[in-house]
Amino acid sequence: MNRRDLLLQEMGISQWTLYRPEVLQGSVGISVAENIRFITVSDENISGSPLLADVLLSLDLKKEDCLCLNYDQIQHIECKRPIHYWLLSENIGQIDRTLSFCMPAERVYRSPSWQQFQSNHQAKRELWQQIQQP
């Protein structure tokens, strides 16, 4: 035991271990601001990527219109209006489980994981084709 633990024990204060610490990191009850029109869901942090900026430009959106989440955070989203979603994963099961959290969705784009997407010209072409479809 360290000094802090001994002091807390002497004061009669119990220490607890959190089983779900992500709850305290803001992942529960994520409300979507009114200006958000596009949500990306990826296991990697893609928010500062120039490639994401190009995708947003092709959708006629600004960086402020985009919210980047991971697959754990999307489960806690609170959104009542249609939004465009971009799901980046090679795991079909993960994407299928995530689709129920993307409602109501105006459009859902799908691509391989961010690492694969960045280097795969075919995946980029498929995303542009998805964007062009009415």
C-alpha positions in Angstrom: 0.0 0.0 0.0 1.2 3.5 -0.7 0.9 6.5 1.6 -2.4 7.7 0.0 -4.0 4.3 0.4 -3.0 4.1 4.1 -4.3 7.6 4.7 -7.7 6.8 3.1 -7.9 3.5 5.1 -7.2 5.4 8.4 -10.0 7.9 7.5 -12.4 5.0 6.9 -12.8 5.7 3.2 -13.4 2.7 1.0 -11.8 2.6 -2.5 -13.7 1.1 -5.3 -12.6 -0.3 -8.7 -14.8 0.7 -11.7 -16.0 -2.2 -13.9 -17.0 0.2 -16.7 -14.7 3.2 -16.6 -15.7 4.3 -20.1 -19.0 5.5 -18.5 -17.1 8.3 -16.9 -15.3 9.2 -20.1 -18.3 10.7 -21.7 -19.4 7.7 -23.9 -22.8 7.3 -22.3 -25.5 9.5 -23.8 -23.7 11.2 -26.6 -26.0 13.9 -27.9 -25.6 15.0 -31.5 -25.4 18.8 -32.0 -27.8 20.4 -34.5 -25.0 21.3 -36.9 -23.8 17.6 -37.3 -24.8 16.1 -40.6 -22.2 13.4 -41.0 -20.9 10.8 -38.5 -17.9 8.6 -39.1 -17.5 5.4 -37.1 -14.0 3.9 -37.0 -11.7 2.2 -34.5 -9.0 4.6 -35.5 -9.0 8.4 -34.9 -9.5 9.9 -38.3 -10.7 13.4 -37.3 -7.5 15.3 -38.5 -7.0 13.4 -41.7 -6.7 15.2 -45.0 -8.5 12.3 -46.7 -11.5 12.8 -44.4 -11.4 16.5 -45.4 -11.6 15.4 -49.0 -14.6 13.1 -48.3 -16.3 16.0 -46.5 -15.6 18.3 -49.4 -17.1 15.8 -51.8 -20.3 15.7 -49.7 -20.3 19.6 -49.6 -19.7 19.5 -45.8 -17.4 21.3 -43.4 -15.3 19.8 -40.7 -17.7 21.3 -38.1 -20.5 19.2 -39.7 -18.7 16.0 -38.9 -18.6 13.9 -35.7 -16.0 11.1 -35.4 -16.9 8.2 -33.1 -15.6 4.7 -32.4 -17.7 1.5 -32.3 -18.1 1.7 -28.6 -19.4 5.3 -28.6 -21.9 4.8 -31.4 -24.0 2.5 -29.0 -24.7 5.6 -26.9 -25.6 8.1 -29.5 -28.8 10.1 -29.1 -30.0 11.4 -32.5 -33.6 11.9 -33.7 -32.9 13.3 -37.2 -31.6 11.7 -40.3 -27.8 11.9 -40.7 -25.2 10.4 -43.1 -23.1 7.7 -41.5 -19.7 6.3 -42.7 -18.9 2.9 -41.2 -15.2 1.9 -41.6 -14.6 -1.8 -40.7 -13.8 -5.1 -42.3 -15.9 -6.9 -39.7 -19.3 -7.4 -41.3 -20.8 -8.5 -37.9 -19.6 -5.3 -36.3 -21.2 -3.2 -39.1 -24.4 -5.2 -38.8 -24.6 -4.6 -35.1 -23.9 -0.9 -35.6 -26.6 -0.3 -38.1 -29.3 -0.4 -35.5 -27.6 2.5 -33.7 -27.5 4.5 -36.9 -31.3 5.2 -37.1 -32.7 7.3 -38.5 -30.1 7.3 -41.2 -30.3 9.4 -44.4 -27.4 7.4 -46.0 -25.0 4.8 -44.7 -21.6 4.5 -46.5 -19.4 1.4 -45.9 -15.7 1.0 -46.3 -12.9 -1.2 -45.0 -11.0 -0.2 -41.9 -9.2 3.2 -42.0 -5.8 1.6 -42.4 -7.0 -0.4 -45.4 -9.1 2.4 -46.9 -6.1 4.9 -47.0 -4.0 2.6 -49.2 -6.8 0.8 -51.2 -7.7 2.7 -54.4 -10.6 0.3 -55.1 -12.1 1.1 -51.7 -11.8 4.8 -52.4 -13.5 4.4 -55.7 -16.3 2.4 -54.1 -16.9 5.2 -51.6 -17.0 7.8 -54.3 -19.6 5.6 -56.2 -21.7 5.3 -53.0 -21.6 9.1 -52.6 -22.7 9.6 -56.2 -25.7 7.3 -56.0 -28.9 9.1 -55.3 
